[in-house]
Amino acid sequence: MPALRAGFEAALREAAQYLGATSPNPAVGCALLDAQDRILVVEAHHRAGTYHAEARALERARALGVLHKAVTALVTLEPCNHTGRTPPCSEALRASPVGEVWIGARDPNPEAGGGAARLSTMPGGKTVVMLESCRALSDIHQACKALLAPFAERITRGRAWITVKQALDGRGSMIPPQGQKTFTSEASLLLAHRLRRATDAIVTGIGTVLADAPMLTVRRVADHDGPPRRMVVVCDRKGRLPSSWRSTLEGNGYRVVVSRSLEEVPSLLAGHGVNWAMVEAGPGLLDALDRHGLWNDWLTLRAGASGNDTVSARISARAQGVTPLRFLLNDGFSSVSSSEAEF
């Protein structure tokens, strides 16, 4: 199992690099192995409308002249079985030299599911192994589910996955000292921008917009290629959003939507194809989110002495023990559940 584990970890790591770029599709990774269980290629889905992970892996192996050596495919998500903007990956794998396909998680989308059954259909079928039935790789199965969680939330529940990001000083206050916009360490700021990069949308409140006029750009890390396609939802019940701020963000490539009802925000986001959204707002909006139980996971950055911040993550019961935050906190290969770490 070590080679399978290494292959899946490589596929998960590659796919996680494109969180925030693939919506409304999920982030997916694929590794191809040879007969000696050596990794030939690792690929991921990059953007909706482009090749899926499996097709990219097969095409890259062909370009490198190693496709004939591929005997095993490791895919973090069940290969699709329908024709959308790209052909079905199940058929691409059936037409390849690959003889065995390992699947990290089932596809919750009824329109695209069924790839495992199609792959194993004879004649010409492949051996298909689902990680859910492999106890030795149960942790990898959980990691695949965590990668898929935002997409699954939108498909099965009609709502986006909501991550709250909250920064606190040593006294538990969210208000920075006068003349400052933040009080957390550089490491915490880096994590916050990695989260911004990994999500498809940002939810904020009118109070934050009026007080800070935030640009909500990704800094400290490189953003995805191309202009930003993120959605920004402003909770504004009284219609106070400045048109100049909205025009500036829209000019920078953002989609700006105003919501007068906080409770509609998760479904509003899902209706726009958003899988994963982060909340960057003041204490009033965060308290309301908590009261209404609208969040899936909650990331707290608490400033500590000498720049040693404490990072903690809470997971709601709705999240069923998985969170995509694991790919930002620990590369995805150990679980996160009400945990704390010092930066």
C-alpha positions as CSV (number, residue, x, y, z in Angstrom):
1,M,0.0,0.0,0.0
2,P,2.9,2.5,0.4
3,A,3.0,3.2,-3.4
4,L,-0.8,3.7,-3.5
5,R,-0.7,6.0,-0.5
6,A,2.1,8.1,-2.1
7,G,0.3,8.3,-5.4
8,F,-2.9,9.5,-3.8
9,E,-1.1,12.0,-1.6
10,A,0.5,13.4,-4.8
11,A,-2.8,13.6,-6.5
12,L,-4.4,15.3,-3.5
13,R,-1.6,17.8,-3.2
14,E,-1.8,18.7,-6.9
15,A,-5.6,19.1,-6.8
16,A,-5.5,21.3,-3.7
17,Q,-3.4,23.8,-5.7
18,Y,-6.5,24.5,-7.8
19,L,-9.0,25.0,-5.0
20,G,-10.7,28.3,-5.8
21,A,-10.2,27.9,-9.5
22,T,-12.4,25.0,-10.6
23,S,-15.9,26.0,-9.5
24,P,-18.6,25.1,-10.3
25,N,-16.6,21.9,-10.8
26,P,-14.8,20.2,-7.9
27,A,-11.0,20.1,-7.4
28,V,-9.8,16.6,-8.6
29,G,-6.4,15.0,-8.9
30,C,-5.1,11.9,-10.7
31,A,-1.9,9.9,-10.7
32,L,-0.8,7.2,-13.1
33,L,1.4,4.4,-11.9
34,D,3.5,1.9,-13.9
35,A,3.8,-1.9,-13.2
36,Q,6.4,-1.3,-10.5
37,D,4.0,1.2,-8.8
38,R,6.2,4.2,-9.7
39,I,4.4,7.5,-10.4
40,L,4.5,8.3,-14.1
41,V,2.5,11.6,-14.0
42,V,0.3,13.6,-11.6
43,E,-2.3,16.0,-12.9
44,A,-5.3,18.0,-11.7
45,H,-8.4,19.7,-13.0
46,H,-7.5,23.4,-13.5
47,R,-10.6,25.3,-14.5
48,A,-14.2,24.5,-15.6
49,G,-14.4,23.9,-19.3
50,T,-10.9,22.5,-19.5
51,Y,-9.8,18.9,-19.3
52,H,-10.5,17.0,-16.1
53,A,-7.7,15.5,-14.1
54,E,-7.9,12.0,-15.7
55,A,-7.8,13.3,-19.2
56,R,-5.0,15.7,-18.4
57,A,-3.0,12.8,-16.8
58,L,-3.5,10.6,-19.9
59,E,-2.6,13.4,-22.3
60,R,0.5,14.3,-20.4
61,A,1.6,10.6,-20.2
62,R,1.1,10.4,-24.0
63,A,3.1,13.6,-24.5
64,L,5.9,12.2,-22.4
65,G,5.8,8.8,-24.3
66,V,5.0,6.8,-21.2
67,L,1.3,6.2,-21.6
68,H,1.9,2.5,-22.6
69,K,3.5,2.0,-19.2
70,A,0.4,3.2,-17.3
71,V,-1.3,0.3,-15.5
72,T,-3.0,2.0,-12.5
73,A,-4.9,5.2,-12.2
74,L,-5.5,6.8,-8.8
75,V,-8.3,9.4,-8.9
76,T,-9.5,11.5,-5.9
77,L,-13.1,11.5,-7.3
78,E,-15.1,9.0,-9.3
79,P,-14.5,9.7,-13.0
80,C,-17.4,11.5,-14.6
81,N,-19.8,9.5,-16.8
82,H,-21.4,12.3,-18.9
83,T,-20.6,14.7,-21.7
84,G,-20.6,18.3,-20.6
85,R,-18.1,20.8,-21.8
86,T,-15.6,17.9,-22.0
87,P,-16.0,14.2,-22.8
88,P,-16.6,11.6,-20.1
89,C,-13.4,10.6,-18.2
90,S,-14.8,7.1,-17.7
91,E,-14.5,6.6,-21.5
92,A,-11.1,8.1,-21.6
93,L,-9.9,5.6,-19.0
94,R,-11.6,2.7,-20.7
95,A,-9.8,3.6,-23.9
96,S,-6.4,3.7,-22.2
97,P,-3.9,1.0,-21.3
98,V,-4.8,1.4,-17.6
99,G,-6.1,-1.9,-16.1
100,E,-6.9,-0.8,-12.6
101,V,-8.6,2.3,-11.3
102,W,-8.6,3.3,-7.6
103,I,-11.3,5.9,-6.7
104,G,-11.0,8.1,-3.6
105,A,-14.6,9.3,-3.2
106,R,-17.9,8.7,-5.0
107,D,-19.3,11.5,-7.2
108,P,-22.4,13.0,-5.4
109,N,-23.6,14.6,-8.7
110,P,-26.4,12.4,-10.2
111,E,-25.8,14.0,-13.6
112,A,-22.1,12.9,-13.7
113,G,-22.0,9.9,-11.4
114,G,-21.9,6.3,-12.5
115,G,-18.3,6.4,-13.7
116,A,-17.2,3.4,-11.5
117,A,-20.0,1.2,-12.9
118,R,-19.1,2.2,-16.5
119,L,-15.4,1.6,-15.9
120,S,-16.1,-2.0,-14.8
121,T,-18.6,-2.8,-17.5
122,M,-17.5,-5.8,-19.6
123,P,-16.2,-6.3,-22.2
124,G,-13.3,-4.0,-22.0
125,G,-13.9,-3.1,-18.4
126,K,-11.3,-2.2,-15.7
127,T,-10.7,-3.4,-12.2
128,V,-12.2,-0.7,-10.0
129,V,-11.4,-0.3,-6.3
130,M,-13.2,2.2,-4.1
131,L,-11.2,3.6,-1.1
132,E,-14.3,3.5,1.0
133,S,-13.9,-0.3,1.1
134,C,-10.1,-0.2,1.8
135,R,-9.5,0.1,5.6
136,A,-5.7,0.4,5.1
137,L,-6.3,3.7,3.2
138,S,-9.2,5.0,5.2
139,D,-7.4,8.2,6.0
140,I,-6.8,8.9,2.3
141,H,-10.5,8.3,1.7
142,Q,-11.2,10.9,4.4
143,A,-8.8,13.3,2.7
144,C,-10.5,12.8,-0.6
145,K,-13.9,13.5,1.0
146,A,-12.4,16.7,2.6
147,L,-11.2,17.9,-0.8
148,L,-14.7,17.2,-2.3
149,A,-16.7,18.6,0.7
150,P,-17.5,22.1,-0.7
151,F,-18.7,20.7,-4.0
152,A,-20.7,17.9,-2.3
153,E,-22.3,20.5,0.0
154,R,-23.5,22.5,-3.0
155,I,-24.7,19.4,-5.0
156,T,-26.4,17.6,-2.2
157,R,-27.7,20.4,0.0
158,G,-28.0,23.3,-2.4
159,R,-25.7,25.6,-0.3
160,A,-22.1,26.7,-0.5
161,W,-19.6,25.5,2.1
162,I,-19.1,28.4,4.5
163,T,-15.8,29.0,6.3
164,V,-15.6,31.8,8.8
165,K,-12.2,33.5,9.3
166,Q,-11.9,35.3,12.6
167,A,-8.9,37.2,13.9
168,L,-8.7,38.0,17.6
169,D,-6.2,39.8,19.8
170,G,-4.9,38.4,23.1
171,R,-8.0,39.7,24.9
172,G,-10.5,38.2,22.4
173,S,-11.3,41.4,20.6
174,M,-11.6,41.7,16.8
175,I,-10.9,45.5,16.8
176,P,-7.3,46.4,15.8
177,P,-5.5,49.1,17.7
178,Q,-6.0,52.6,16.4
179,G,-4.1,53.2,13.2
180,Q,-3.7,49.5,12.4
181,K,-5.8,47.2,10.2
182,T,-4.5,44.0,11.7
183,F,-2.8,42.6,14.8
184,T,-1.9,39.0,13.8
185,S,1.5,37.7,12.7
186,E,2.8,37.4,9.2
187,A,2.2,33.6,9.3
188,S,-1.5,34.2,10.2
189,L,-1.8,36.8,7.4
190,L,-0.2,34.3,5.0
191,L,-2.8,31.7,6.0
192,A,-5.6,34.1,5.6
193,H,-4.5,34.9,2.0
194,R,-4.1,31.2,1.2
195,L,-7.7,30.8,2.3
196,R,-8.8,33.7,0.2
197,R,-7.1,32.1,-2.8
198,A,-8.7,28.7,-2.2
199,T,-12.2,29.9,-2.0
200,D,-14.6,30.9,-4.7
201,A,-16.4,33.8,-2.9
202,I,-16.0,36.2,0.0
203,V,-18.9,37.2,2.2
204,T,-18.6,40.5,4.1
205,G,-20.9,43.0,5.8
206,I,-21.8,46.6,4.9
207,G,-20.1,47.7,8.1
208,T,-16.8,46.3,7.0
209,V,-17.1,47.9,3.6
210,L,-18.0,51.3,5.0
211,A,-15.2,51.2,7.6
212,D,-12.4,49.8,5.5
213,A,-13.3,49.7,1.8
214,P,-11.5,46.4,1.5
215,M,-10.2,45.4,-2.0
216,L,-10.3,41.7,-1.0
217,T,-7.4,40.8,-3.2
218,V,-5.1,37.8,-2.8
219,R,-1.7,39.0,-1.5
220,R,1.4,37.3,0.1
221,V,0.8,34.3,-2.2
222,A,0.4,34.1,-6.0
223,D,-3.3,34.0,-7.1
224,H,-4.6,31.6,-9.7
225,D,-3.8,32.5,-13.3
226,G,-6.0,34.9,-15.1
227,P,-8.3,37.6,-13.8
228,P,-10.1,36.9,-10.5
229,R,-13.5,35.3,-10.9
230,R,-14.5,35.4,-7.2
231,M,-17.9,36.5,-6.1
232,V,-18.3,39.0,-3.3
233,V,-21.5,39.0,-1.3
234,V,-22.2,42.1,0.8
235,C,-24.8,41.7,3.5
236,D,-26.6,45.0,3.3
237,R,-30.2,45.3,4.5
238,K,-30.6,49.0,4.0
239,G,-29.0,49.6,0.6
240,R,-26.0,51.5,1.8
241,L,-23.3,49.9,-0.5
242,P,-21.2,52.7,-2.1
243,S,-21.4,52.5,-5.9
244,S,-17.8,53.6,-6.2
245,W,-16.5,50.7,-4.1
246,R,-18.7,48.3,-6.1
247,S,-17.5,49.7,-9.4
248,T,-13.9,49.3,-8.3
249,L,-14.3,45.7,-7.4
250,E,-16.2,44.9,-10.5
251,G,-13.5,46.6,-12.5
252,N,-11.0,44.3,-10.9
253,G,-13.0,41.2,-12.1
254,Y,-15.1,40.5,-9.1
255,R,-18.9,39.7,-9.2
256,V,-20.5,41.8,-6.5
257,V,-23.9,40.8,-5.2
258,V,-25.9,42.4,-2.4
259,S,-27.9,40.2,0.0
260,R,-30.6,41.7,2.3
261,S,-31.1,38.3,4.1
262,L,-28.2,36.6,5.8
263,E,-30.0,33.3,5.9
264,E,-30.3,33.2,2.1
265,V,-26.5,33.6,1.5
266,P,-25.5,29.9,1.4
267,S,-28.2,29.1,-1.2
268,L,-27.5,32.4,-3.1
269,L,-23.9,31.4,-3.4
270,A,-24.7,27.9,-4.6
271,G,-27.0,29.3,-7.2
272,H,-24.0,31.2,-8.7
273,G,-22.0,28.0,-8.8
274,V,-19.9,28.8,-5.7
275,N,-18.6,25.7,-3.9
276,W,-16.6,27.3,-1.1
277,A,-17.0,30.7,0.4
278,M,-15.1,32.5,3.2
279,V,-16.5,35.1,5.6
280,E,-14.5,38.2,6.4
281,A,-16.6,40.5,8.5
282,G,-17.1,42.2,11.8
283,P,-18.4,40.7,15.1
284,G,-22.0,41.5,14.4
285,L,-22.2,39.5,11.2
286,L,-20.2,36.6,12.7
287,D,-22.4,36.5,15.7
288,A,-25.5,36.3,13.5
289,L,-23.9,33.5,11.4
290,D,-23.2,31.6,14.5
291,R,-26.7,32.0,15.9
292,H,-28.3,30.8,12.7
293,G,-25.8,27.9,12.3
294,L,-24.9,28.9,8.8
295,W,-21.2,27.9,8.9
296,N,-19.4,24.7,8.1
297,D,-16.1,25.4,9.7
298,W,-14.6,28.2,11.7
299,L,-11.0,29.3,11.6
300,T,-9.8,31.5,14.5
301,L,-6.4,33.3,14.4
302,R,-5.6,34.5,17.9
303,A,-2.7,36.9,18.3
304,G,-0.1,35.7,20.8
305,A,2.9,37.1,22.6
306,S,6.1,37.7,20.5
307,G,4.2,37.0,17.2
308,N,3.3,33.4,18.1
309,D,-0.3,33.2,17.1
310,T,-2.6,30.3,17.9
311,V,-4.7,28.9,15.0
312,S,-7.8,26.8,15.9
313,A,-10.4,25.2,13.6
314,R,-14.0,24.2,14.6
315,I,-16.1,21.9,12.4
316,S,-19.9,22.0,12.6
317,A,-22.0,18.9,12.9
318,R,-23.2,19.5,9.4
319,A,-19.7,19.0,8.1
320,Q,-19.6,15.3,9.2
321,G,-16.1,15.4,10.4
322,V,-14.4,16.7,7.3
323,T,-13.1,20.1,6.3
324,P,-11.1,21.4,3.3
325,L,-9.2,23.6,5.8
326,R,-6.9,20.6,6.2
327,F,-5.3,21.4,2.9
328,L,-4.3,24.8,4.2
329,L,-3.3,23.8,7.7
330,N,-1.4,20.6,7.2
331,D,-1.3,19.7,3.5
332,G,-4.4,17.5,3.8
333,F,-2.9,14.4,5.3
334,S,-4.0,14.6,8.9
335,S,-7.5,15.4,10.0
336,V,-8.6,18.7,11.6
337,S,-11.2,18.7,14.3
338,S,-11.4,21.5,16.9
339,S,-7.7,21.5,16.7
340,E,-5.2,24.2,17.7
341,A,-1.7,24.9,16.3
342,E,0.8,27.6,17.1
343,F,2.3,29.7,14.3
